[in-house]
Amino acid sequence: MFIQRPGAQLNALSFGQGSLTLLAVGGWIGSGEQWHLLFGHLPHWRCISVDHRGTGASTRSGPITVDDMADDLLAVADALQVGPCVLAAESSGAAVALRAVQRAPRRFIGQVLVGAAWQRKERGESDTFIDSLRRDYTGTLRSFIDNCLPETDSVELRRWGLQMLTRSSIDDAVDLLRCREQIAPADQLARLPLPTLLIHGDRDRIAPLQGSRDLAERLACAELHVLPGLGHVPIVTAPAQVAALIDEFGERVALAA
């Protein structure tokens, strides 16, 4: 389903008809497709993936900001008639999810943040990586994917990952990096009361585990599950394990809602 938004047209896919709904978004230039392997382990849920602006089959004609992407998630929920649900995000999608919860806390019964890269990037902090992307986009993405997947030598996952990431243009990739400079400083993050499940691989080379530990301390109602031996995208490399954590969390917060 394509959803028209100011400055973007969003692709969202809905699977299943369960009583619980998982609304999931990827990080950086990883589209909602990242979540599809995991969705297969939640057949009794309604699972919705969103290609945020500049990724996957979504397009954009305007700037990319964290606030716009947060509003996009709320617009997708409206378009698909989603009631209170569990919001899920991977990597830098965590910053978008946190902003969406700040904007409309009553829309969610809980949130799941996997490999959360939620902190503000200072201006110029990503310049070296951006320079590398501009010199050799494909080669730099291959190295990035290798760092995402330290726990597996799978050629198939790497090929799929490259196909997914290269659907974004270099301009989209750069703007999605730059938009993290707009995130409020960590000390301004509200102590959101929404139940939050943090999941992080202890071999994550992209977003250090300490980031999720810090976030768990800043949120009012958070629990952290560290996954031994896993890297940045356990939703891809260990989907059944992550789905089981989400399933148990969802059932628990639904009862408390």
C-alpha positions in Angstrom: 0.0 0.0 0.0 1.3 3.4 -0.9 0.5 6.3 1.4 0.9 9.9 0.2 2.6 12.2 2.7 3.9 15.8 2.4 7.2 15.4 0.6 7.1 11.6 0.4 5.1 8.5 -0.8 5.4 5.7 1.7 5.3 1.9 1.1 3.7 -0.1 3.9 2.9 -3.8 3.9 0.5 -5.5 6.3 0.6 -9.2 7.1 -1.8 -11.3 9.2 -4.9 -10.4 11.3 -3.9 -11.0 14.9 -5.2 -9.2 18.0 -1.8 -7.6 18.6 -0.2 -5.3 16.0 3.5 -4.8 15.4 4.3 -1.6 13.4 8.0 -1.9 12.4 10.5 0.4 10.7 14.1 -0.1 9.7 17.2 2.0 10.2 19.3 4.2 8.0 18.7 2.9 4.4 17.4 -0.4 5.6 13.8 -0.6 4.5 10.9 -2.3 6.4 11.9 -5.5 4.5 14.5 -6.1 7.2 11.6 -7.2 9.4 10.0 -9.7 7.1 12.0 -12.8 8.2 10.9 -12.1 11.8 7.2 -11.6 10.8 7.1 -15.2 9.8 7.6 -16.2 13.4 4.7 -14.1 14.6 1.8 -15.6 12.6 -0.7 -14.7 15.3 0.1 -11.0 15.1 -0.8 -8.4 12.6 2.7 -7.2 11.4 3.2 -4.0 9.4 6.5 -2.9 7.8 7.2 0.6 6.7 9.8 1.7 4.2 10.7 5.1 5.7 11.2 8.0 3.2 14.2 7.5 1.0 14.3 3.7 1.4 12.8 0.6 -0.3 9.8 1.4 -2.5 9.1 4.7 -0.7 10.1 7.9 -2.4 10.6 11.4 -1.2 10.5 14.8 -2.9 11.4 16.9 0.1 13.8 17.0 3.0 14.3 14.1 5.4 13.9 14.9 9.1 13.3 12.8 12.2 10.1 14.7 12.9 8.8 14.0 9.4 9.6 10.3 9.7 7.9 10.2 13.2 4.8 11.8 11.7 5.0 9.3 8.8 4.7 6.4 11.2 1.6 8.0 12.7 0.1 8.5 9.3 0.7 4.9 8.3 -1.1 3.8 11.5 -4.0 6.0 10.5 -4.1 4.8 6.9 -4.1 1.2 8.0 -6.6 1.8 10.8 -4.2 0.6 13.5 -5.3 0.9 17.1 -2.9 1.0 20.0 0.0 -1.2 19.0 3.6 -2.2 19.6 6.0 0.1 17.7 9.3 -1.5 16.6 12.4 0.0 15.2 15.9 -1.1 14.2 19.1 0.9 14.5 18.6 4.6 13.8 14.9 3.9 13.4 15.0 4.0 17.2 15.3 7.8 17.2 12.2 8.0 14.9 10.2 5.6 17.2 11.1 7.6 20.3 10.0 10.8 18.6 6.7 9.2 17.5 6.0 8.1 21.1 6.7 11.6 22.3 4.3 13.0 19.8 1.4 10.5 20.4 2.1 8.3 23.4 -1.5 6.9 23.6 -1.1 5.4 20.1 1.2 2.7 21.5 1.1 0.0 24.2 4.8 -0.6 24.0 7.9 -0.2 21.9 10.7 -2.5 20.8 14.1 -1.1 19.8 16.7 -3.4 18.3 20.3 -2.4 18.1 19.2 1.1 19.0 21.3 4.0 17.5 19.2 6.7 19.1 21.8 9.4 20.0 22.4 12.7 18.3 25.2 12.9 15.8 27.2 16.1 16.1 27.7 18.1 12.9 30.6 16.6 10.9 30.7 13.4 12.8 29.6 11.3 9.8 31.7 13.2 7.2 34.4 10.4 6.9 31.7 7.8 6.2 29.9 10.1 3.8 33.1 10.7 1.9 33.6 7.0 1.6 30.1 6.6 0.3 30.6 9.2 -2.3 33.9 7.7 -3.5 32.6 4.1 -3.7 28.9 3.7 -2.7 28.7 -0.1 -3.4 32.1 -0.9 -1.9 31.3 1.1 1.3 27.9 -0.6 1.7 29.6 -4.0 1.3 31.9 -3.1 4.2 29.0 -1.8 6.2 27.0 -5.0 5.7 30.1 -7.1 6.8 30.2 -5.0 10.0 26.4 -5.6 10.5 26.8 -9.4 10.2 29.9 -10.5 12.2 28.2 -13.7 13.4 27.7 -15.2 9.9 29.6 -15.7 6.6 26.3 -16.0 4.7 26.8 -14.9 1.1 23.0 -15.0 0.6 22.3 -12.5 3.4 25.0 -10.2 2.2 23.7 -10.2 -1.4 20.1 -9.6 -0.1 21.3 -6.8 2.2 23.2 -5.1 -0.7 20.1 -5.3 -3.0 18.0 -3.7 -0.2 20.4 -0.9 0.7 21.2 0.1 -2.9 17.6 0.9 -3.6 18.4 4.1 -1.8 20.3 6.8 -3.7 23.5 8.3 -2.4 21.6 11.5 -1.7 19.0 9.6 0.4 21.8 7.8 2.2 23.6 11.1 3.1 20.4 12.9 4.1 19.4 10.0 6.4 22.8 10.3 8.1 22.6 14.0 8.3 19.1 14.0 9.9 20.5 12.5 13.0 22.2 15.8 13.7 18.7 17.1 14.4 18.0 14.7 17.3 17.7 16.4 20.6 20.6 15.9 23.0 20.4 12.9 25.2 19.8 14.9 28.3 16.6 16.3 26.8 15.1 12.8 26.3 11.9 12.6 28.3 11.5 9.7 30.8 8.8 8.2 28.6 6.6 5.9 30.7 5.8 3.6 27.7 7.0 0.0 28.3 10.1 -0.5 26.2 11.9 -3.7 25.2 15.6 -3.1 24.2 17.3 -5.9 22.3 21.0 -5.7 21.5 23.6 -8.1 20.2 26.9 -8.1 22.2 28.9 -8.2 19.0 27.3 -5.1 17.5 29.9 -3.1 15.6 27.5 -0.4 14.3 25.7 0.7 17.4 27.7 -0.1 20.6 25.8 -2.0 23.3 26.5 0.8 25.8 24.0 2.9 23.9 21.1 0.6 24.8 22.4 0.4 28.4 22.3 4.2 28.6 18.8 4.3 27.0 17.5 1.7 29.5 18.6 4.0 32.3 17.0 7.1 30.7 13.6 5.6 30.1 11.1 5.2 32.9 10.0 1.6 32.0 12.6 -0.3 30.0 14.1 -3.8 30.0 17.3 -4.7 28.1 18.0 -8.2 26.6 21.6 -8.7 25.5 22.0 -11.4 22.8 25.3 -13.2 23.1 27.2 -13.7 19.9 25.0 -11.6 17.7 25.7 -8.4 15.7 23.7 -5.4 14.6 20.7 -7.1 12.9 19.5 -10.0 15.0 16.1 -9.5 13.4 17.8 -11.0 10.3 20.3 -13.4 11.8 18.2 -14.7 14.7 14.6 -13.8 13.8 12.9 -16.6 15.8 14.8 -15.7 19.0 13.9 -12.0 18.7 10.3 -12.8 17.7 10.0 -14.9 20.9 11.1 -11.9 23.0 8.7 -9.6 21.2 5.8 -12.1 21.5 6.3 -12.4 25.3 6.7 -8.7 25.7 3.6 -7.9 23.6 1.4 -10.4 25.5 2.5 -8.8 28.7 2.0 -5.2 27.8 -1.4 -6.0 26.2 -2.6 -7.4 29.5 -1.4 -4.3 31.3 -2.9 -1.8 28.8 
